[in-house]
Amino acid sequence: RQCVVLVPVARHIEPECERALQQLEAQGYPVWRVWGFSDISRGRSQIITDALAAGFEEFMWIDSDIAFDPTVINQLRDHELPFVGAVYPATGERRLTCVPLRDA
């Protein structure tokens, strides 16, 4: 199944991110850079609606301000699970972009 890479963009794409996206395109991934959504939640909803309508069954969300190693995309997909994700450091802060759940 083909996976589409979805990149909502409010203002710009960081150069490191763009380079990685271009490498994904060279590997055959369709990359949708979708510009102009100031309301990111509404934008994400519209983007995924459009991707579903286009017939895609796998989706990879990438934020436009994240530098990433494009080989990680295949590693994530190789898990063959319905949902996978990756943790990355927050921009400008010394913390991760998630909060781990603690055992109750």
Chimera marker file (.cmm) of the C-alpha trace (Angstrom):
<marker_set name="trace">
<marker id="1" x="0.000" y="0.000" z="0.000" r="1" g="1" b="0" radius="0.5"/>
<marker id="2" x="1.259" y="3.419" z="-0.857" r="1" g="1" b="0" radius="0.5"/>
<marker id="3" x="1.845" y="5.861" z="1.974" r="1" g="1" b="0" radius="0.5"/>
<marker id="4" x="1.342" y="9.575" z="1.459" r="1" g="1" b="0" radius="0.5"/>
<marker id="5" x="3.444" y="12.017" z="3.470" r="1" g="1" b="0" radius="0.5"/>
<marker id="6" x="1.306" y="14.912" z="4.721" r="1" g="1" b="0" radius="0.5"/>
<marker id="7" x="2.987" y="18.197" z="5.635" r="1" g="1" b="0" radius="0.5"/>
<marker id="8" x="0.751" y="21.050" z="6.831" r="1" g="1" b="0" radius="0.5"/>
<marker id="9" x="2.572" y="24.363" z="6.406" r="1" g="1" b="0" radius="0.5"/>
<marker id="10" x="1.539" y="27.593" z="8.099" r="1" g="1" b="0" radius="0.5"/>
<marker id="11" x="4.404" y="29.859" z="6.953" r="1" g="1" b="0" radius="0.5"/>
<marker id="12" x="7.468" y="27.973" z="5.681" r="1" g="1" b="0" radius="0.5"/>
<marker id="13" x="9.275" y="24.642" z="5.559" r="1" g="1" b="0" radius="0.5"/>
<marker id="14" x="12.610" y="24.473" z="7.346" r="1" g="1" b="0" radius="0.5"/>
<marker id="15" x="15.459" y="23.704" z="4.891" r="1" g="1" b="0" radius="0.5"/>
<marker id="16" x="16.441" y="20.470" z="6.698" r="1" g="1" b="0" radius="0.5"/>
<marker id="17" x="12.854" y="19.263" z="6.535" r="1" g="1" b="0" radius="0.5"/>
<marker id="18" x="12.566" y="20.140" z="2.842" r="1" g="1" b="0" radius="0.5"/>
<marker id="19" x="15.750" y="18.206" z="2.030" r="1" g="1" b="0" radius="0.5"/>
<marker id="20" x="14.388" y="15.123" z="3.798" r="1" g="1" b="0" radius="0.5"/>
<marker id="21" x="11.020" y="15.489" z="2.041" r="1" g="1" b="0" radius="0.5"/>
<marker id="22" x="12.790" y="15.633" z="-1.316" r="1" g="1" b="0" radius="0.5"/>
<marker id="23" x="14.642" y="12.421" z="-0.440" r="1" g="1" b="0" radius="0.5"/>
<marker id="24" x="11.318" y="10.753" z="0.335" r="1" g="1" b="0" radius="0.5"/>
<marker id="25" x="9.990" y="11.885" z="-3.042" r="1" g="1" b="0" radius="0.5"/>
<marker id="26" x="13.089" y="10.406" z="-4.697" r="1" g="1" b="0" radius="0.5"/>
<marker id="27" x="12.212" y="7.092" z="-2.995" r="1" g="1" b="0" radius="0.5"/>
<marker id="28" x="8.735" y="7.248" z="-4.542" r="1" g="1" b="0" radius="0.5"/>
<marker id="29" x="6.704" y="8.651" z="-1.676" r="1" g="1" b="0" radius="0.5"/>
<marker id="30" x="4.028" y="11.171" z="-2.639" r="1" g="1" b="0" radius="0.5"/>
<marker id="31" x="4.592" y="14.240" z="-0.442" r="1" g="1" b="0" radius="0.5"/>
<marker id="32" x="1.761" y="16.718" z="-0.007" r="1" g="1" b="0" radius="0.5"/>
<marker id="33" x="2.936" y="20.113" z="1.215" r="1" g="1" b="0" radius="0.5"/>
<marker id="34" x="-0.302" y="21.865" z="2.097" r="1" g="1" b="0" radius="0.5"/>
<marker id="35" x="0.017" y="25.603" z="2.656" r="1" g="1" b="0" radius="0.5"/>
<marker id="36" x="-2.148" y="28.190" z="4.278" r="1" g="1" b="0" radius="0.5"/>
<marker id="37" x="-3.929" y="26.695" z="7.249" r="1" g="1" b="0" radius="0.5"/>
<marker id="38" x="-3.632" y="29.025" z="10.229" r="1" g="1" b="0" radius="0.5"/>
<marker id="39" x="-5.963" y="26.750" z="12.220" r="1" g="1" b="0" radius="0.5"/>
<marker id="40" x="-3.792" y="23.619" z="12.253" r="1" g="1" b="0" radius="0.5"/>
<marker id="41" x="-6.522" y="21.285" z="13.559" r="1" g="1" b="0" radius="0.5"/>
<marker id="42" x="-8.901" y="22.307" z="10.811" r="1" g="1" b="0" radius="0.5"/>
<marker id="43" x="-6.109" y="22.070" z="8.266" r="1" g="1" b="0" radius="0.5"/>
<marker id="44" x="-5.155" y="18.559" z="9.355" r="1" g="1" b="0" radius="0.5"/>
<marker id="45" x="-8.793" y="17.488" z="9.122" r="1" g="1" b="0" radius="0.5"/>
<marker id="46" x="-9.082" y="18.789" z="5.552" r="1" g="1" b="0" radius="0.5"/>
<marker id="47" x="-5.752" y="17.278" z="4.484" r="1" g="1" b="0" radius="0.5"/>
<marker id="48" x="-6.620" y="13.793" z="5.735" r="1" g="1" b="0" radius="0.5"/>
<marker id="49" x="-10.103" y="14.044" z="4.185" r="1" g="1" b="0" radius="0.5"/>
<marker id="50" x="-8.495" y="14.853" z="0.818" r="1" g="1" b="0" radius="0.5"/>
<marker id="51" x="-5.951" y="12.023" z="1.160" r="1" g="1" b="0" radius="0.5"/>
<marker id="52" x="-8.691" y="9.500" z="1.971" r="1" g="1" b="0" radius="0.5"/>
<marker id="53" x="-10.716" y="10.723" z="-1.010" r="1" g="1" b="0" radius="0.5"/>
<marker id="54" x="-7.622" y="10.209" z="-3.192" r="1" g="1" b="0" radius="0.5"/>
<marker id="55" x="-7.555" y="6.548" z="-2.128" r="1" g="1" b="0" radius="0.5"/>
<marker id="56" x="-4.594" y="6.512" z="0.252" r="1" g="1" b="0" radius="0.5"/>
<marker id="57" x="-4.714" y="4.035" z="3.135" r="1" g="1" b="0" radius="0.5"/>
<marker id="58" x="-1.442" y="4.932" z="4.874" r="1" g="1" b="0" radius="0.5"/>
<marker id="59" x="-0.499" y="8.390" z="6.102" r="1" g="1" b="0" radius="0.5"/>
<marker id="60" x="2.637" y="9.882" z="7.581" r="1" g="1" b="0" radius="0.5"/>
<marker id="61" x="2.329" y="13.291" z="9.217" r="1" g="1" b="0" radius="0.5"/>
<marker id="62" x="5.483" y="15.400" z="9.320" r="1" g="1" b="0" radius="0.5"/>
<marker id="63" x="5.658" y="18.897" z="10.786" r="1" g="1" b="0" radius="0.5"/>
<marker id="64" x="7.290" y="21.458" z="8.498" r="1" g="1" b="0" radius="0.5"/>
<marker id="65" x="9.741" y="22.598" z="11.180" r="1" g="1" b="0" radius="0.5"/>
<marker id="66" x="11.219" y="19.170" z="11.936" r="1" g="1" b="0" radius="0.5"/>
<marker id="67" x="14.561" y="17.928" z="10.646" r="1" g="1" b="0" radius="0.5"/>
<marker id="68" x="14.374" y="14.145" z="10.284" r="1" g="1" b="0" radius="0.5"/>
<marker id="69" x="16.172" y="11.181" z="8.772" r="1" g="1" b="0" radius="0.5"/>
<marker id="70" x="14.031" y="9.961" z="5.849" r="1" g="1" b="0" radius="0.5"/>
<marker id="71" x="15.116" y="6.341" z="6.432" r="1" g="1" b="0" radius="0.5"/>
<marker id="72" x="13.088" y="6.399" z="9.651" r="1" g="1" b="0" radius="0.5"/>
<marker id="73" x="9.867" y="6.456" z="7.606" r="1" g="1" b="0" radius="0.5"/>
<marker id="74" x="10.520" y="2.944" z="6.310" r="1" g="1" b="0" radius="0.5"/>
<marker id="75" x="11.511" y="1.775" z="9.795" r="1" g="1" b="0" radius="0.5"/>
<marker id="76" x="8.214" y="3.058" z="11.199" r="1" g="1" b="0" radius="0.5"/>
<marker id="77" x="6.205" y="1.448" z="8.411" r="1" g="1" b="0" radius="0.5"/>
<marker id="78" x="8.046" y="-1.878" z="8.816" r="1" g="1" b="0" radius="0.5"/>
<marker id="79" x="6.284" y="-2.364" z="12.155" r="1" g="1" b="0" radius="0.5"/>
<marker id="80" x="3.077" y="-3.041" z="10.179" r="1" g="1" b="0" radius="0.5"/>
<marker id="81" x="0.925" y="-1.711" z="13.001" r="1" g="1" b="0" radius="0.5"/>
<marker id="82" x="-2.240" y="0.373" z="12.596" r="1" g="1" b="0" radius="0.5"/>
<marker id="83" x="-0.632" y="3.343" z="14.342" r="1" g="1" b="0" radius="0.5"/>
<marker id="84" x="3.005" y="4.249" z="15.028" r="1" g="1" b="0" radius="0.5"/>
<marker id="85" x="4.733" y="7.478" z="15.928" r="1" g="1" b="0" radius="0.5"/>
<marker id="86" x="8.066" y="8.985" z="16.750" r="1" g="1" b="0" radius="0.5"/>
<marker id="87" x="9.115" y="11.317" z="19.538" r="1" g="1" b="0" radius="0.5"/>
<marker id="88" x="11.247" y="14.365" z="18.825" r="1" g="1" b="0" radius="0.5"/>
<marker id="89" x="12.538" y="17.310" z="20.845" r="1" g="1" b="0" radius="0.5"/>
<marker id="90" x="10.400" y="20.431" z="21.055" r="1" g="1" b="0" radius="0.5"/>
<marker id="91" x="11.573" y="23.403" z="19.035" r="1" g="1" b="0" radius="0.5"/>
<marker id="92" x="13.526" y="25.901" z="21.122" r="1" g="1" b="0" radius="0.5"/>
<marker id="93" x="13.050" y="23.989" z="24.379" r="1" g="1" b="0" radius="0.5"/>
<marker id="94" x="14.842" y="21.190" z="26.135" r="1" g="1" b="0" radius="0.5"/>
<marker id="95" x="11.935" y="18.730" z="26.338" r="1" g="1" b="0" radius="0.5"/>
<marker id="96" x="10.228" y="16.070" z="24.260" r="1" g="1" b="0" radius="0.5"/>
<marker id="97" x="6.987" y="16.651" z="22.362" r="1" g="1" b="0" radius="0.5"/>
<marker id="98" x="5.117" y="14.066" z="24.417" r="1" g="1" b="0" radius="0.5"/>
<marker id="99" x="4.293" y="13.302" z="28.013" r="1" g="1" b="0" radius="0.5"/>
<marker id="100" x="4.865" y="9.660" z="28.960" r="1" g="1" b="0" radius="0.5"/>
<marker id="101" x="1.977" y="7.947" z="30.741" r="1" g="1" b="0" radius="0.5"/>
<marker id="102" x="2.784" y="6.767" z="34.225" r="1" g="1" b="0" radius="0.5"/>
<marker id="103" x="1.597" y="3.458" z="35.682" r="1" g="1" b="0" radius="0.5"/>
<marker id="104" x="-1.463" y="3.970" z="37.896" r="1" g="1" b="0" radius="0.5"/>
<link id1="1" id2="2" r="1" g="1" b="0" radius="0.2"/>
<link id1="2" id2="3" r="1" g="1" b="0" radius="0.2"/>
<link id1="3" id2="4" r="1" g="1" b="0" radius="0.2"/>
<link id1="4" id2="5" r="1" g="1" b="0" radius="0.2"/>
<link id1="5" id2="6" r="1" g="1" b="0" radius="0.2"/>
<link id1="6" id2="7" r="1" g="1" b="0" radius="0.2"/>
<link id1="7" id2="8" r="1" g="1" b="0" radius="0.2"/>
<link id1="8" id2="9" r="1" g="1" b="0" radius="0.2"/>
<link id1="9" id2="10" r="1" g="1" b="0" radius="0.2"/>
<link id1="10" id2="11" r="1" g="1" b="0" radius="0.2"/>
<link id1="11" id2="12" r="1" g="1" b="0" radius="0.2"/>
<link id1="12" id2="13" r="1" g="1" b="0" radius="0.2"/>
<link id1="13" id2="14" r="1" g="1" b="0" radius="0.2"/>
<link id1="14" id2="15" r="1" g="1" b="0" radius="0.2"/>
<link id1="15" id2="16" r="1" g="1" b="0" radius="0.2"/>
<link id1="16" id2="17" r="1" g="1" b="0" radius="0.2"/>
<link id1="17" id2="18" r="1" g="1" b="0" radius="0.2"/>
<link id1="18" id2="19" r="1" g="1" b="0" radius="0.2"/>
<link id1="19" id2="20" r="1" g="1" b="0" radius="0.2"/>
<link id1="20" id2="21" r="1" g="1" b="0" radius="0.2"/>
<link id1="21" id2="22" r="1" g="1" b="0" radius="0.2"/>
<link id1="22" id2="23" r="1" g="1" b="0" radius="0.2"/>
<link id1="23" id2="24" r="1" g="1" b="0" radius="0.2"/>
<link id1="24" id2="25" r="1" g="1" b="0" radius="0.2"/>
<link id1="25" id2="26" r="1" g="1" b="0" radius="0.2"/>
<link id1="26" id2="27" r="1" g="1" b="0" radius="0.2"/>
<link id1="27" id2="28" r="1" g="1" b="0" radius="0.2"/>
<link id1="28" id2="29" r="1" g="1" b="0" radius="0.2"/>
<link id1="29" id2="30" r="1" g="1" b="0" radius="0.2"/>
<link id1="30" id2="31" r="1" g="1" b="0" radius="0.2"/>
<link id1="31" id2="32" r="1" g="1" b="0" radius="0.2"/>
<link id1="32" id2="33" r="1" g="1" b="0" radius="0.2"/>
<link id1="33" id2="34" r="1" g="1" b="0" radius="0.2"/>
<link id1="34" id2="35" r="1" g="1" b="0" radius="0.2"/>
<link id1="35" id2="36" r="1" g="1" b="0" radius="0.2"/>
<link id1="36" id2="37" r="1" g="1" b="0" radius="0.2"/>
<link id1="37" id2="38" r="1" g="1" b="0" radius="0.2"/>
<link id1="38" id2="39" r="1" g="1" b="0" radius="0.2"/>
<link id1="39" id2="40" r="1" g="1" b="0" radius="0.2"/>
<link id1="40" id2="41" r="1" g="1" b="0" radius="0.2"/>
<link id1="41" id2="42" r="1" g="1" b="0" radius="0.2"/>
<link id1="42" id2="43" r="1" g="1" b="0" radius="0.2"/>
<link id1="43" id2="44" r="1" g="1" b="0" radius="0.2"/>
<link id1="44" id2="45" r="1" g="1" b="0" radius="0.2"/>
<link id1="45" id2="46" r="1" g="1" b="0" radius="0.2"/>
<link id1="46" id2="47" r="1" g="1" b="0" radius="0.2"/>
<link id1="47" id2="48" r="1" g="1" b="0" radius="0.2"/>
<link id1="48" id2="49" r="1" g="1" b="0" radius="0.2"/>
<link id1="49" id2="50" r="1" g="1" b="0" radius="0.2"/>
<link id1="50" id2="51" r="1" g="1" b="0" radius="0.2"/>
<link id1="51" id2="52" r="1" g="1" b="0" radius="0.2"/>
<link id1="52" id2="53" r="1" g="1" b="0" radius="0.2"/>
<link id1="53" id2="54" r="1" g="1" b="0" radius="0.2"/>
<link id1="54" id2="55" r="1" g="1" b="0" radius="0.2"/>
<link id1="55" id2="56" r="1" g="1" b="0" radius="0.2"/>
<link id1="56" id2="57" r="1" g="1" b="0" radius="0.2"/>
<link id1="57" id2="58" r="1" g="1" b="0" radius="0.2"/>
<link id1="58" id2="59" r="1" g="1" b="0" radius="0.2"/>
<link id1="59" id2="60" r="1" g="1" b="0" radius="0.2"/>
<link id1="60" id2="61" r="1" g="1" b="0" radius="0.2"/>
<link id1="61" id2="62" r="1" g="1" b="0" radius="0.2"/>
<link id1="62" id2="63" r="1" g="1" b="0" radius="0.2"/>
<link id1="63" id2="64" r="1" g="1" b="0" radius="0.2"/>
<link id1="64" id2="65" r="1" g="1" b="0" radius="0.2"/>
<link id1="65" id2="66" r="1" g="1" b="0" radius="0.2"/>
<link id1="66" id2="67" r="1" g="1" b="0" radius="0.2"/>
<link id1="67" id2="68" r="1" g="1" b="0" radius="0.2"/>
<link id1="68" id2="69" r="1" g="1" b="0" radius="0.2"/>
<link id1="69" id2="70" r="1" g="1" b="0" radius="0.2"/>
<link id1="70" id2="71" r="1" g="1" b="0" radius="0.2"/>
<link id1="71" id2="72" r="1" g="1" b="0" radius="0.2"/>
<link id1="72" id2="73" r="1" g="1" b="0" radius="0.2"/>
<link id1="73" id2="74" r="1" g="1" b="0" radius="0.2"/>
<link id1="74" id2="75" r="1" g="1" b="0" radius="0.2"/>
<link id1="75" id2="76" r="1" g="1" b="0" radius="0.2"/>
<link id1="76" id2="77" r="1" g="1" b="0" radius="0.2"/>
<link id1="77" id2="78" r="1" g="1" b="0" radius="0.2"/>
<link id1="78" id2="79" r="1" g="1" b="0" radius="0.2"/>
<link id1="79" id2="80" r="1" g="1" b="0" radius="0.2"/>
<link id1="80" id2="81" r="1" g="1" b="0" radius="0.2"/>
<link id1="81" id2="82" r="1" g="1" b="0" radius="0.2"/>
<link id1="82" id2="83" r="1" g="1" b="0" radius="0.2"/>
<link id1="83" id2="84" r="1" g="1" b="0" radius="0.2"/>
<link id1="84" id2="85" r="1" g="1" b="0" radius="0.2"/>
<link id1="85" id2="86" r="1" g="1" b="0" radius="0.2"/>
<link id1="86" id2="87" r="1" g="1" b="0" radius="0.2"/>
<link id1="87" id2="88" r="1" g="1" b="0" radius="0.2"/>
<link id1="88" id2="89" r="1" g="1" b="0" radius="0.2"/>
<link id1="89" id2="90" r="1" g="1" b="0" radius="0.2"/>
<link id1="90" id2="91" r="1" g="1" b="0" radius="0.2"/>
<link id1="91" id2="92" r="1" g="1" b="0" radius="0.2"/>
<link id1="92" id2="93" r="1" g="1" b="0" radius="0.2"/>
<link id1="93" id2="94" r="1" g="1" b="0" radius="0.2"/>
<link id1="94" id2="95" r="1" g="1" b="0" radius="0.2"/>
<link id1="95" id2="96" r="1" g="1" b="0" radius="0.2"/>
<link id1="96" id2="97" r="1" g="1" b="0" radius="0.2"/>
<link id1="97" id2="98" r="1" g="1" b="0" radius="0.2"/>
<link id1="98" id2="99" r="1" g="1" b="0" radius="0.2"/>
<link id1="99" id2="100" r="1" g="1" b="0" radius="0.2"/>
<link id1="100" id2="101" r="1" g="1" b="0" radius="0.2"/>
<link id1="101" id2="102" r="1" g="1" b="0" radius="0.2"/>
<link id1="102" id2="103" r="1" g="1" b="0" radius="0.2"/>
<link id1="103" id2="104" r="1" g="1" b="0" radius="0.2"/>
</marker_set>
